[in-house]
Structure formats: structure tokens, C-alpha cells
Amino acid sequence: MHRLFILSIGLLSGLVTLSQELKIPAEAKFFIPDGYEPLDYIAGDLNSDKKPDALLLLKKPWEDSINEEQAARPLLLLIRQADGKLKQVLRNDNAIMCRHCGGAFGDPYEGTELAPGGFSLSFYGGSSWRWGNIFRFAYKPLKKNWYLVKENQTSFQSGDPETTMKKTEIGESELGEVLLEKFDYNSFYEDSQWKVNAIKTFFYDNPKPGSKPRKAYLVKGNIATGIRQLKNFVELSFSDGNDNITTGFVLRKDIERLK
């Protein structure tokens, strides 16, 4: 029930899931390297040239075994050329979460949704606390490449999703330029220390200028742990020493990173 609840947030239409039988055309099978098998296959126009392209996601045959539990799942971007043939223009081994990266929930890969000139990758996992991530990529004709343009995050307590649901949207202005070929779902996160310089700085759920702050705030001299850096915001986790932990985004201008 809760799995369907999280998916309803952003993937109500056009979702290709693993419950469907994979049908890989011969022209795409050609690109599967030795030692891999298909995880998912999605066909559609990925660069707005009105030609049928494809995404081919791969996995190791024995990724459920202990030896392969962190095995990469390559993403291959296949673009239709002028001669009508598909060409592999990109491979990324770090775009798809591993088989065991979903925690107690299991395989976190939920599916891929096509959109004009791009696509979205959806992941879901956790245990008592559930989380979801949707990464949206789009083709930019002037730069002739694909970029991460939006990220949607959700989290909730599985026993009470309606009241504990937290939603976060991170736009391209905060993400910066992230090429699809260099995208790594695990590279955003860190473990750093930050000190508050402003007299008071508020937490935000959504890191974008003009968004409404929460009531929670930090004061000058507070030390918090950095989770992720964006352009104008830093995601922090703060403990008050009494087992009360507050997390959220804080304006970068109000804090400084400690060496």
C-alpha cells in the first residue's frame, strides 16, 4: 500500500516497471556486453528529434549473491542516427542504485518514465522510514548533451505516511550543471561540519529562493553536520544534545564550513 502511495506522487503515467515482461529488440541486444543481462529497456525520443531512441539498463546475472551485492548497473543511452541505426553515445555505471541499496525494502529501482527530450529515474527504499528519489534528465540541444535538471525527494514513516510525509524539490538552479554521463546518485552526500555565523538562520524543506522557511532555526555559533551542498543552500543535521535532531536546508550565506 505504501509503495503505491509513494509512486503516486510523481509517476502516475508512462512508468515502465519491472513487473512488465522485458522485450529487447535485436538491435538493442547488440549493445549488451558480456557478463550482463537486461534490467530494463525503454524506447522513445530522448533528444527531441522525433526519432525512436532507447535506454538500456543492465545488471549482473548473479547480483543477488554476496559477491555481487554492490555490482554496478550500467545505463546505456542509445540514440537513433541518420542512417536509422542505434548508436551508444553514453554509458554510466553510477546512475542506477544497486540491487541491495534499498535497505530492508529490497531492490530500489522502481522504473523509468519518458518525457519530452528526456526521462526520469525512480528509486524507492527504506524500512520503517521510507524514502523515494526521482531524478529528471533532459537533453539540451545547444550543448548537445543530457543534464540532471530536477530531483524530487520524499520520505515518510511507513505506519503514518499521511502525516509524516516530507517532500523536497531541487531544481537545476541549485543542482548546477550535472552531466548524465557523470551523474552518481551517491556522490552528492558528505559528512562535514558547519558553523552558523548569522544571528539566526532558518531551516527550509525546499531549497529555492523565495520558498517559505520552517519554524525551526539555528543561532550563531551552532555547529551542524553537513549532508549535501547545493549552490545557495546546504543540507544540515543538527543535534541539540538531548537526542533531538533537526534536518533541513539552510542558506549557505549564513554558515561557514569548518576545516
ABEGO torsion letter per residue (X at the ends): XAAAAAAAAABABGBBBAABBBBBBAAAAAABBBGBBBABBBBEBAAGAGBBBBBBBBBBAAAABAAAAABBBBBBBBBBBAAGBBBBABBBAAABBBAAAAEAAEBABAEBBBBBGEBBBBBBBEBABBBBBBBBBBBBAAAGBBBBABBBBBBBBAABAAAABBBBBBBAAAAEBBBAAABBAAAABBBBBBBBABABBBBBABBBBGBBBBABBBBBGBBBBBABBBAABBBBBBBAGAGBBBBEBBBAAABBBBX
